[in-house]
Amino acid sequence: MYLIERGLCKRLLATFLQCLSEWRDDVESEDVQRLGVAFGKAVKLRRVELDYSQEELADKADLARSFVSGVERGVAKASIASVWKLAVALECKPSELWGAAERILKI
């Protein structure tokens, strides 16, 4: 019974990895670019709501001002850690920033 279960798990994992690979291939660089721009707009909107300059946000998030500028313009890709730091500095949850980005993209 164990060998059958192990074989089934291997097949399920192989199928999952194949689907993941196909999905990744379907995500075009243009879509990723649009998502980065939308996330940057969400960060900027929140920053402006709080009346922070880019410099103030960068200091609060312990990030370089040039990086914050790049994120807001959609040219710099924020890591999970950077998104977290930005959210804390912007007094919100990371999910709120992503939710705003989704609304900007109209997902």
TILUMMAR-734613 format. One record per residue: chain; residue number from 1; x, z, y of N, C-alpha, C in turn; residue in one letter. Coordinates in steps of 0.1 Angstrom, whole numbers. Each point is the difference from the previous one (the first is absolute). Last residue first. Layout:
[pt 'A' NUM [X Z Y] [X Z Y] [X Z Y] 'a']
...
END
This chain:
[pt 'A' 107 [-84 -114 438] [0 0 -15] [-12 7 -5] 'i']
[pt 'A' 106 [20 -13 47] [-14 -2 -5] [-1 -1 -15] 'k']
[pt 'A' 105 [38 10 31] [0 -12 -9] [-14 -4 -4] 'l']
[pt 'A' 104 [5 39 25] [6 -11 9] [0 -13 -8] 'i']
[pt 'A' 103 [-13 38 -23] [-11 -4 9] [5 -11 9] 'r']
[pt 'A' 102 [31 19 -29] [-10 -7 -7] [-11 -5 9] 'e']
[pt 'A' 101 [33 28 18] [5 -13 -2] [-9 -9 -8] 'a']
[pt 'A' 100 [-12 45 8] [-1 -8 12] [6 -14 -2] 'a']
[pt 'A' 99 [3 29 -36] [-14 -3 2] [-1 -8 13] 'g']
[pt 'A' 98 [42 18 -10] [-3 -12 -8] [-15 -4 1] 'w']
[pt 'A' 97 [14 38 24] [7 -12 5] [-3 -12 -8] 'l']
[pt 'A' 96 [-17 40 -15] [-7 -4 12] [7 -12 6] 'e']
[pt 'A' 95 [19 21 -38] [-11 -8 -3] [-8 -5 12] 's']
[pt 'A' 94 [37 30 4] [4 -14 -2] [-12 -9 -4] 'p']
[pt 'A' 93 [-10 42 31] [4 -2 -14] [5 -15 -1] 'k']
[pt 'A' 92 [4 28 47] [-10 -5 -9] [5 -2 -14] 'c']
[pt 'A' 91 [24 10 43] [-10 10 -2] [-12 -5 -8] 'e']
[pt 'A' 90 [44 -21 13] [-12 -4 7] [-12 9 -3] 'l']
[pt 'A' 89 [42 8 -20] [3 0 14] [-13 -4 8] 'a']
[pt 'A' 88 [-2 -1 -47] [1 14 5] [2 0 15] 'v']
[pt 'A' 87 [-1 -42 -20] [-13 6 0] [1 15 5] 'a']
[pt 'A' 86 [40 -25 -5] [-8 -5 11] [-14 7 1] 'l']
[pt 'A' 85 [28 10 -37] [6 6 13] [-8 -5 12] 'k']
[pt 'A' 84 [-12 -19 -42] [-3 15 0] [5 6 13] 'w']
[pt 'A' 83 [12 -44 -8] [-15 0 3] [-4 15 1] 'v']
[pt 'A' 82 [44 -8 -14] [-2 -3 15] [-15 1 4] 's']
[pt 'A' 81 [12 5 -46] [5 12 8] [-3 -3 15] 'a']
[pt 'A' 80 [-9 -35 -30] [-10 11 -1] [4 12 8] 'i']
[pt 'A' 79 [19 -44 20] [0 6 -14] [-11 11 -1] 's']
[pt 'A' 78 [1 -44 34] [1 14 -1] [0 5 -15] 'a']
[pt 'A' 77 [16 -47 27] [-8 5 -11] [2 15 -1] 'k']
[pt 'A' 76 [5 -36 43] [6 10 -8] [-9 5 -11] 'a']
[pt 'A' 75 [-16 -32 31] [12 -6 -5] [9 10 -9] 'v']
[pt 'A' 74 [-43 6 27] [-2 -5 -13] [13 -7 -6] 'g']
[pt 'A' 73 [-9 26 42] [-1 -15 1] [-2 -6 -13] 'r']
[pt 'A' 72 [5 47 3] [-12 -4 8] [-1 -15 1] 'e']
[pt 'A' 71 [38 17 -22] [-13 3 -8] [-12 -5 8] 'v']
[pt 'A' 70 [41 -2 22] [-1 -10 -11] [-12 2 -8] 'g']
[pt 'A' 69 [10 33 32] [-4 -13 7] [-2 -11 -10] 's']
[pt 'A' 68 [17 40 -16] [-14 2 4] [-5 -13 6] 'v']
[pt 'A' 67 [45 1 -9] [-7 -1 -12] [-15 1 3] 'f']
[pt 'A' 66 [30 7 35] [0 -14 -4] [-8 -2 -13] 's']
[pt 'A' 65 [8 44 15] [-10 -6 8] [-1 -15 -3] 'r']
[pt 'A' 64 [15 35 -38] [5 -7 11] [-11 -7 8] 'a']
[pt 'A' 63 [-10 46 -27] [3 -14 -3] [6 -7 13] 'l']
[pt 'A' 62 [-23 45 -8] [14 0 -4] [4 -14 -5] 'd']
[pt 'A' 61 [-42 16 20] [0 -5 -14] [14 0 -5] 'a']
[pt 'A' 60 [-8 13 45] [-9 8 -8] [1 -3 -15] 'k']
[pt 'A' 59 [23 -28 31] [6 14 0] [-8 9 -9] 'd']
[pt 'A' 58 [-17 -43 8] [12 -1 -9] [7 14 -1] 'a']
[pt 'A' 57 [-37 -5 29] [-4 -1 -14] [12 0 -9] 'l']
[pt 'A' 56 [8 -1 46] [-5 13 -4] [-5 0 -15] 'e']
[pt 'A' 55 [15 -40 19] [11 9 -1] [-5 14 -5] 'e']
[pt 'A' 54 [-31 -34 10] [7 -3 -13] [11 10 -2] 'q']
[pt 'A' 53 [-38 19 29] [8 -12 1] [6 -2 -13] 's']
[pt 'A' 52 [-47 25 7] [14 1 -3] [7 -13 4] 'y']
[pt 'A' 51 [-49 16 1] [8 -2 12] [15 3 -2] 'd']
[pt 'A' 50 [-39 -2 -31] [7 12 2] [8 0 13] 'l']
[pt 'A' 49 [-22 -39 -14] [-11 10 1] [6 14 3] 'e']
[pt 'A' 48 [30 -36 -9] [-6 -1 13] [-11 10 2] 'v']
[pt 'A' 47 [19 -2 -43] [10 4 10] [-5 0 14] 'r']
[pt 'A' 46 [-27 -18 -34] [1 14 -1] [10 6 10] 'r']
[pt 'A' 45 [-2 -47 -3] [-13 5 5] [0 16 0] 'l']
[pt 'A' 44 [37 -22 -20] [0 -1 15] [-13 6 6] 'k']
[pt 'A' 43 [3 -3 -47] [10 10 5] [-1 0 15] 'v']
[pt 'A' 42 [-24 -34 -21] [-7 14 -2] [9 11 5] 'a']
[pt 'A' 41 [17 -44 0] [-10 2 11] [-7 13 -2] 'k']
[pt 'A' 40 [31 -11 -33] [7 2 13] [-10 2 11] 'g']
[pt 'A' 39 [-16 -13 -42] [4 14 0] [7 4 13] 'f']
[pt 'A' 38 [-13 -45 -5] [-12 9 1] [4 14 0] 'a']
[pt 'A' 37 [34 -31 -8] [-4 -1 14] [-12 9 2] 'v']
[pt 'A' 36 [15 -4 -43] [10 7 8] [-4 0 14] 'g']
[pt 'A' 35 [-26 -25 -30] [-2 14 -2] [10 8 8] 'l']
[pt 'A' 34 [4 -46 1] [-12 4 7] [-3 14 -2] 'r']
[pt 'A' 33 [37 -18 -24] [2 0 15] [-12 5 8] 'q']
[pt 'A' 32 [-5 -7 -46] [8 12 2] [3 1 15] 'v']
[pt 'A' 31 [-22 -38 -14] [-8 11 -1] [7 13 3] 'd']
[pt 'A' 30 [25 -40 -2] [-9 0 12] [-9 12 0] 'e']
[pt 'A' 29 [27 -9 -38] [8 7 11] [-9 0 13] 's']
[pt 'A' 28 [-26 -1 -47] [9 -8 8] [7 7 11] 'e']
[pt 'A' 27 [-22 12 -49] [1 6 14] [10 -9 7] 'v']
[pt 'A' 26 [-7 -8 -45] [-12 -5 8] [1 5 14] 'd']
[pt 'A' 25 [31 14 -34] [3 -14 4] [-11 -6 9] 'd']
[pt 'A' 24 [-5 44 -18] [11 0 10] [3 -15 4] 'r']
[pt 'A' 23 [-31 6 -34] [-6 5 12] [11 -1 11] 'w']
[pt 'A' 22 [14 -10 -43] [-9 -11 5] [-6 4 14] 'e']
[pt 'A' 21 [25 33 -24] [9 -11 5] [-8 -11 6] 's']
[pt 'A' 20 [-25 35 -20] [7 5 12] [9 -11 6] 'l']
[pt 'A' 19 [-20 -8 -41] [-10 -1 10] [6 5 14] 'c']
[pt 'A' 18 [27 4 -38] [-2 -14 2] [-10 -2 12] 'q']
[pt 'A' 17 [8 44 -16] [11 -5 7] [-1 -15 4] 'l']
[pt 'A' 16 [-34 20 -27] [0 5 13] [12 -5 8] 'f']
[pt 'A' 15 [-1 -11 -45] [-11 -7 7] [-1 5 15] 't']
[pt 'A' 14 [30 21 -29] [5 -13 2] [-11 -8 8] 'a']
[pt 'A' 13 [-11 43 -14] [10 1 11] [5 -14 3] 'l']
[pt 'A' 12 [-30 4 -36] [-7 3 13] [10 0 12] 'l']
[pt 'A' 11 [18 -5 -44] [-8 -12 4] [-7 2 14] 'r']
[pt 'A' 10 [22 37 -20] [10 -10 4] [-7 -13 5] 'k']
[pt 'A' 9 [-26 34 -18] [5 4 13] [10 -10 5] 'c']
[pt 'A' 8 [-17 -6 -43] [-10 -2 10] [5 3 14] 'l']
[pt 'A' 7 [28 11 -36] [-1 -15 2] [-10 -4 10] 'g']
[pt 'A' 6 [2 45 -12] [12 -3 7] [1 -15 3] 'r']
[pt 'A' 5 [-35 17 -27] [-2 4 14] [12 -4 8] 'e']
[pt 'A' 4 [4 -8 -46] [-11 -9 6] [-2 4 15] 'i']
[pt 'A' 3 [29 27 -25] [6 -13 3] [-10 -10 6] 'l']
[pt 'A' 2 [-15 43 -14] [8 1 12] [7 -14 3] 'y']
[pt 'A' 1 [-27 5 -39] [-8 0 12] [9 0 13] 'm']
END
